[in-house]
């Protein structure tokens, strides 16, 4: 009887502990939540039921600038831990509300960490503390010292 009670208590404690571990990241401040999400994704799901599904390639980025584009804003992001040569420019659709563009500009000034996801077709989503911008199309890589950098042509072989 006591052994059964101890076994039930141990199982209940384990279930409560696992549930708490699953929800603790949701209580973290935004910068730590971004880092935790990227780190947890990088660890993979080997051995779990989710291993059959592709793991999304999430990156921690900082929004460097929000510039006026031809038919919508251009967002320049910098991946954390990479050199300045790894800045990427994404074109946002013109359907983004003005309030969201203002919010993106504020996050750019504050250097707020954000999550970047680019799917197989090249369409990106950028998630910040209060909003996600979807439908972003990659334009090019950008070096910090040259506004529109393209790789040099290969010389004769």
C-alpha positions as CSV (number, residue, x, y, z in Angstrom):
1,X,0.0,0.0,0.0
2,X,2.7,2.5,1.0
3,X,4.8,1.4,-2.0
4,X,1.9,2.0,-4.3
5,X,1.4,5.4,-2.8
6,X,5.1,6.3,-3.2
7,X,5.0,5.1,-6.8
8,X,1.9,7.3,-7.6
9,X,3.6,10.3,-5.9
10,X,6.8,9.8,-7.8
11,X,4.9,9.6,-11.2
12,X,2.8,12.7,-10.3
13,X,6.0,14.6,-9.3
14,X,7.6,13.6,-12.6
15,X,4.6,14.7,-14.6
16,X,4.4,18.1,-12.8
17,X,8.2,18.6,-13.2
18,X,8.0,17.9,-17.0
19,X,5.1,20.3,-17.4
20,X,6.9,23.0,-15.5
21,X,10.0,22.6,-17.6
22,X,7.9,22.9,-20.7
23,X,6.3,26.2,-19.6
24,X,9.3,27.9,-17.9
25,X,10.6,29.2,-21.3
26,X,7.3,31.0,-21.8
27,X,8.0,33.0,-18.6
28,X,11.5,34.2,-19.7
29,X,12.1,37.7,-20.9
30,X,12.0,38.0,-24.8
31,X,15.9,38.0,-25.4
32,X,16.3,34.8,-23.3
33,X,13.3,33.2,-24.9
34,X,14.8,33.8,-28.4
35,X,18.1,32.3,-27.3
36,X,16.4,29.3,-25.6
37,X,14.2,28.7,-28.7
38,X,17.2,28.7,-31.0
39,X,19.3,26.5,-28.7
40,X,16.4,24.0,-28.1
41,X,15.9,23.8,-31.9
42,X,19.6,23.2,-32.5
43,X,19.5,20.2,-30.1
44,X,17.2,18.4,-32.4
45,X,14.5,15.8,-31.8
46,X,16.4,12.6,-32.4
47,X,14.6,9.7,-30.8
48,X,11.3,11.5,-30.4
49,X,8.0,11.1,-32.4
50,X,8.8,14.5,-33.9
51,X,11.9,13.3,-35.6
52,X,9.9,12.4,-38.8
53,X,9.1,16.1,-39.3
54,X,11.8,18.6,-40.5
55,X,13.1,20.9,-37.8
56,X,12.6,24.6,-38.7
57,X,15.8,26.5,-39.2
58,X,15.3,29.3,-36.7
59,X,18.0,32.0,-36.4
60,X,18.5,34.7,-33.8
61,X,18.8,38.0,-35.7
62,X,18.8,41.7,-34.9
63,X,16.9,44.0,-37.2
64,X,19.6,46.5,-38.4
65,X,17.4,48.8,-40.4
66,X,14.0,49.4,-41.9
67,X,14.2,51.2,-45.2
68,X,11.6,52.4,-47.7
69,X,11.5,50.1,-50.6
70,X,9.8,50.4,-54.0
71,X,6.5,48.8,-52.9
72,X,7.1,48.0,-49.2
73,X,9.8,48.2,-46.6
74,X,13.2,46.6,-46.9
75,X,14.4,44.9,-43.6
76,X,18.1,44.4,-43.1
77,X,18.9,41.7,-40.4
78,X,22.1,40.6,-38.9
79,X,22.5,37.0,-37.6
80,X,23.8,36.9,-34.1
81,X,27.4,35.6,-33.8
82,X,28.2,36.2,-37.4
83,X,30.4,38.9,-39.0
84,X,29.0,42.0,-40.7
85,X,29.3,40.3,-44.1
86,X,26.3,38.1,-43.1
87,X,23.6,40.8,-43.2
88,X,20.6,39.8,-45.2
89,X,18.0,42.1,-46.8
90,X,14.3,41.0,-47.0
91,X,11.6,42.9,-48.8
92,X,8.3,43.1,-46.9
93,X,4.9,43.2,-48.6
94,X,3.2,46.5,-48.9
95,X,0.3,45.2,-46.9
96,X,2.1,45.6,-43.6
97,X,0.2,48.1,-41.4
98,X,2.0,51.4,-40.5
99,X,1.9,50.5,-36.8
100,X,3.9,47.3,-37.4
101,X,6.5,49.3,-39.5
102,X,6.8,51.7,-36.6
103,X,7.2,48.8,-34.2
104,X,9.9,47.3,-36.5
105,X,11.7,50.6,-36.6
106,X,11.7,50.8,-32.8
107,X,13.0,47.2,-32.5
108,X,15.8,48.2,-35.0
109,X,16.8,51.1,-32.8
110,X,16.7,49.0,-29.6
111,X,18.5,46.1,-31.3
112,X,15.8,43.7,-30.1
113,X,16.7,40.0,-30.8
114,X,14.2,38.4,-33.2
115,X,13.6,35.0,-34.7
116,X,14.1,34.5,-38.4
117,X,12.6,31.5,-40.2
118,X,13.2,31.0,-44.0
119,X,11.3,28.2,-45.6
120,X,12.5,26.0,-48.6
121,X,11.0,28.4,-51.1
122,X,12.9,31.4,-49.7
123,X,9.9,33.1,-48.0
124,X,10.8,34.4,-44.5
125,X,9.1,35.2,-41.3
126,X,10.5,37.6,-38.7
127,X,9.1,37.3,-35.2
128,X,9.6,39.9,-32.5
129,X,8.2,40.3,-28.9
130,X,4.8,41.4,-30.1
131,X,4.4,40.6,-33.8
132,X,5.4,38.4,-36.6
133,X,5.9,39.7,-40.2
134,X,5.4,37.0,-42.8
135,X,5.8,36.9,-46.6
136,X,9.3,38.4,-46.6
137,X,11.4,37.8,-49.7
138,X,15.1,37.7,-49.6
139,X,16.9,40.3,-51.8
140,X,20.6,39.9,-51.2
141,X,23.4,39.6,-48.8
142,X,24.8,42.9,-47.7
143,X,28.3,43.9,-46.6
144,X,28.4,46.7,-44.2
145,X,30.9,48.8,-46.2
146,X,29.3,48.5,-49.6
147,X,25.6,49.3,-50.0
148,X,24.8,46.7,-52.8
149,X,27.6,44.2,-52.8
150,X,27.8,41.3,-55.2
151,X,30.6,38.8,-55.4
152,X,33.4,39.5,-57.8
153,X,33.3,37.5,-61.1
154,X,35.6,34.6,-61.2
155,X,38.8,35.3,-63.2
156,X,40.2,33.1,-65.9
157,X,41.2,29.6,-64.9
